[in-house]
Amino acid sequence: MLENVVLQQGGAAFAFLFFIVFTVIFLAMVVWVYTDAEQNSDHPAFLWAIVVFLAPVLGLVLYFLLGRNARRSQF
């Protein structure tokens, strides 16, 4: 019985670390989209940040496909 308690505590620590890492990645992705959209998009940056916040993977794909302006060469 005691072995189960030890395994559960180790699993909880791993789950918490997993949660923290993915939360930091998620928030960094939202902040990056906001700052990038301010420079490279005609649409409001906060709307792209909200889209990525509400639907992270789909929002990021949509931002790359629809949100960024095509970069043109200056030559």
C-alpha positions as CSV (number, residue, x, y, z in Angstrom):
1,M,0.0,0.0,0.0
2,L,2.8,2.4,0.8
3,E,4.4,1.8,-2.6
4,N,1.3,3.2,-4.3
5,V,1.5,6.4,-2.3
6,V,5.1,7.0,-3.3
7,L,4.3,6.4,-7.0
8,Q,1.4,8.8,-6.8
9,Q,3.5,11.5,-5.3
10,G,6.1,11.1,-8.1
11,G,3.4,11.2,-10.7
12,A,2.0,14.3,-9.3
13,A,5.4,16.1,-9.4
14,F,5.8,15.0,-13.0
15,A,2.3,16.2,-13.9
16,F,2.9,19.6,-12.2
17,L,6.2,20.1,-14.0
18,F,4.6,19.1,-17.3
19,F,1.8,21.6,-16.6
20,I,4.3,24.4,-15.8
21,V,6.4,23.8,-18.9
22,F,3.4,23.8,-21.3
23,T,1.9,26.8,-19.6
24,V,5.1,28.8,-20.1
25,I,5.3,27.6,-23.8
26,F,1.6,28.5,-24.3
27,L,2.0,32.1,-22.8
28,A,5.2,32.7,-24.8
29,M,3.4,31.7,-28.0
30,V,0.6,34.2,-27.3
31,V,3.0,37.0,-26.5
32,W,5.1,36.2,-29.6
33,V,2.0,36.2,-31.9
34,Y,0.9,39.6,-30.4
35,T,4.3,41.2,-30.9
36,D,4.7,39.7,-34.4
37,A,1.2,40.8,-35.4
38,E,2.0,44.4,-34.4
39,Q,4.8,44.4,-37.0
40,N,3.6,42.1,-39.7
41,S,-0.2,42.2,-39.9
42,D,-2.8,44.6,-41.0
43,H,-5.3,43.1,-38.5
44,P,-5.3,44.1,-34.8
45,A,-2.7,42.3,-32.9
46,F,-4.8,41.7,-29.8
47,L,-7.4,39.8,-31.9
48,W,-4.7,37.4,-33.1
49,A,-3.5,37.0,-29.6
50,I,-7.0,36.2,-28.5
51,V,-7.4,33.6,-31.3
52,V,-4.2,31.9,-30.3
53,F,-5.2,32.0,-26.7
54,L,-8.5,30.4,-27.3
55,A,-7.4,27.8,-29.9
56,P,-3.6,27.5,-29.7
57,V,-2.7,25.1,-32.5
58,L,-5.4,26.2,-34.9
59,G,-4.9,29.8,-34.0
60,L,-1.2,29.6,-34.7
61,V,-1.8,27.9,-38.1
62,L,-4.4,30.5,-39.0
63,Y,-2.1,33.3,-38.0
64,F,0.7,32.0,-40.3
65,L,-1.7,31.4,-43.2
66,L,-4.0,34.5,-43.0
67,G,-2.6,37.0,-40.5
68,R,0.9,37.7,-41.7
69,N,1.4,40.0,-44.6
70,A,3.4,38.6,-47.5
71,R,6.9,39.9,-47.3
72,R,8.0,41.6,-50.5
73,S,11.5,42.2,-51.7
74,Q,12.6,45.8,-51.8
75,F,14.7,45.3,-54.9
